[in-house]
C-alpha cells in the first residue's frame, strides 16, 4: 500500500476547501493553496469564506490540530489535488487557464512517486492534453515516475461534507498505473465505491 501523508490542494473554493479540511481531520498533513491573500489569511485563522453546513467546525478543527495550513505557494507533497474553477468563455468554450496555471505552479514541486489529481470539471482530454502535457514539458516522466488522474467532483452544495465521503467516485488515470494509484488514495477516505476507468471516460462522466 502506498503511503500518502502530505497533500497539497490547489484552489480553496467550494470543492477545494471542504476536501482540504476533510483530509486534515483524517490525519493527512494538508497545505491548501489559493491566489487570494484574503482566503489564505481567513483559513489560517481557522475561519471560512464560503457557506457550507459544518464546514466552519471542520476547518477550525483541521487548522487548530496543525494539519491544515493555507498558503499562496505550493510545496512538496505526496498528492497534489487541483480544484480550481473552469468557467466558460464566450461561445461556451471552457476556460482552462486556471488549470494550466495551477499545473505550472505545482510542476517545480512534483517529484518521483507523486500523484497529481485533477478534480475540476473539465472537457474530455484535459487531464492528458493539459495537466500531463505541462508536467511532461517540465521534464517529468509521466509514464513511470508521476501518476496523473481525473476524479470528477460530484457533490451537492449543502451536503458536500457528507457526499465527499459517501458518494461513489469515478477515477481515471492517464494510464493503468495512474488509475490504480489514484484509486488507492480515494479508498483511504471514501466509503462509496471507487470505480476505475481511464481519464477521458472519467471526464466524460
C-alpha positions in Angstrom: 0.0 0.0 0.0 1.4 3.4 -1.0 1.7 5.9 1.8 0.1 9.3 1.2 0.9 11.7 4.0 1.3 15.2 2.6 -1.4 16.6 0.5 -1.4 19.9 -1.5 -4.8 21.2 -2.6 -4.8 23.9 -5.2 -7.9 26.1 -5.1 -9.7 26.7 -1.8 -13.3 27.2 -3.1 -16.4 25.0 -2.8 -14.6 21.8 -3.5 -11.0 22.5 -2.5 -11.6 23.8 1.0 -14.0 21.0 2.1 -11.6 18.4 0.6 -8.6 20.0 2.3 -10.3 20.3 5.7 -11.7 16.8 5.5 -8.3 15.3 4.7 -6.8 17.4 7.5 -9.2 15.9 10.1 -8.5 12.4 8.7 -4.8 12.9 9.8 -3.2 13.9 6.5 -0.8 16.9 6.5 -2.6 19.4 4.2 -1.4 22.5 2.5 -4.1 24.5 0.8 -3.1 26.9 -2.0 -5.1 29.9 -3.1 -4.2 33.1 -5.1 -6.2 35.3 -2.7 -4.4 36.7 0.4 -7.8 37.2 2.0 -8.7 33.5 1.5 -5.3 32.3 2.8 -5.5 34.6 5.9 -9.1 33.6 6.7 -8.3 29.9 6.6 -5.2 30.3 8.7 -7.3 31.9 11.4 -9.5 28.8 11.3 -12.4 30.6 9.6 -14.2 30.2 6.3 -15.0 32.4 3.3 -17.8 30.2 1.8 -21.1 29.0 3.2 -21.4 25.2 3.8 -23.0 23.4 6.7 -20.5 22.3 9.4 -17.5 23.4 7.2 -16.6 26.1 9.8 -16.2 23.4 12.5 -14.2 21.1 10.2 -11.8 23.9 9.1 -11.3 25.1 12.7 -10.5 21.6 13.8 -8.1 20.9 11.0 -6.3 24.2 11.4 -6.1 24.0 15.2 -4.7 20.5 15.1 -1.9 21.8 12.8 -3.0 19.5 10.0 -4.3 22.3 7.6 -2.4 25.4 6.6 -3.1 27.8 3.7 -0.5 29.5 1.5 -0.1 31.2 -1.8 2.9 29.0 -2.7 2.8 25.2 -3.1 5.4 22.9 -1.5 6.4 19.3 -2.0 3.7 16.7 -1.2 2.8 13.1 -2.0 -0.5 14.1 -3.6 -1.5 17.3 -5.5 -5.2 17.9 -6.0 -6.2 20.6 -8.5 -9.6 22.0 -7.6 -9.6 25.3 -9.5 -12.6 26.9 -11.4 -13.2 26.0 -15.1 -15.6 28.7 -16.2 -16.9 29.2 -19.7 -15.6 31.9 -22.1 -17.6 33.4 -24.9 -19.1 30.8 -27.3 -19.4 28.3 -24.4 -15.7 27.5 -24.7 -14.2 26.2 -21.4 -11.5 28.5 -19.8 -8.7 26.1 -18.8 -6.3 28.9 -17.9 -6.8 28.2 -14.1 -6.0 24.5 -14.6 -2.9 25.4 -16.7 -1.6 27.9 -14.2 -2.3 25.5 -11.2 -0.3 22.8 -13.0 2.6 25.1 -13.7 2.5 26.3 -10.1 3.0 22.7 -8.8 5.3 21.5 -11.5 8.6 22.5 -9.8 7.5 20.7 -6.6 6.3 17.4 -8.1 8.8 14.5 -7.6 9.1 10.9 -8.5 6.2 8.8 -7.0 3.8 11.7 -6.7 0.1 11.6 -7.6 -1.5 14.5 -9.4 -5.3 14.6 -9.4 -7.5 17.0 -11.4 -10.9 17.3 -9.7 -12.0 20.4 -11.7 -14.9 19.7 -14.1 -13.1 19.6 -17.4 -13.7 18.8 -21.1 -12.6 15.4 -22.3 -8.8 15.4 -22.9 -7.9 18.0 -20.3 -6.0 15.6 -18.0 -3.9 14.2 -20.9 -3.5 17.3 -23.1 -3.2 19.9 -20.4 -2.1 18.6 -17.0 0.0 15.7 -18.2 1.4 17.6 -21.1 2.5 20.6 -18.9 4.2 18.2 -16.4 6.0 16.5 -19.3 7.2 19.9 -20.5 8.7 20.5 -17.1 10.7 17.3 -17.5 8.6 14.9 -15.5 8.4 11.2 -16.7 4.6 10.9 -16.8 4.8 7.2 -17.8 6.9 5.8 -15.0 7.5 8.4 -12.3 4.4 10.6 -11.8 0.9 9.4 -11.6 -1.8 11.6 -13.1 -5.6 11.1 -12.9 -9.0 12.8 -13.1 -11.7 12.3 -10.5 -14.8 14.5 -11.2 -16.3 16.1 -8.2 -20.0 15.1 -7.9 -21.2 16.8 -4.7 -24.3 18.9 -3.9 -23.9 22.2 -2.0 -25.3 21.8 1.4 -24.3 18.1 1.5 -20.6 18.4 0.5 -19.0 17.1 3.6 -21.3 14.0 3.6 -21.0 13.4 -0.1 -17.2 13.7 -0.2 -17.0 10.6 1.8 -20.2 8.7 0.9 -20.5 9.3 -2.9 -19.2 6.7 -5.4 -16.1 8.1 -7.2 -15.1 7.7 -10.8 -11.3 7.7 -11.1 -9.5 7.7 -14.4 -5.7 7.8 -14.9 -3.7 8.7 -18.0 -2.5 5.0 -17.8 -3.4 1.9 -15.8 -0.8 2.5 -13.1 -2.1 6.1 -12.5 -5.7 4.8 -12.2 -4.5 2.2 -9.7 -2.5 4.7 -7.5 -5.3 7.3 -7.6 -8.0 4.8 -6.7 -5.9 3.5 -3.7 -5.7 7.1 -2.4 -9.5 7.7 -2.6 -10.2 4.3 -1.0 -8.3 5.6 2.1 -11.1 8.0 3.0 -14.1 7.3 0.7 -16.8 4.9 1.9 -18.6 4.8 -1.5 -17.4 2.6 -4.4 -14.3 3.7 -6.3 -14.9 3.0 -10.0 -11.8 2.6 -12.1 -11.6 3.8 -15.7 -9.4 6.0 -17.9 -9.0 9.8 -17.7 -11.2 10.5 -20.8 -14.1 8.4 -19.6 -13.9 10.0 -16.1 -14.0 13.4 -17.8 -17.0 12.5 -19.9 -18.9 11.1 -16.9 
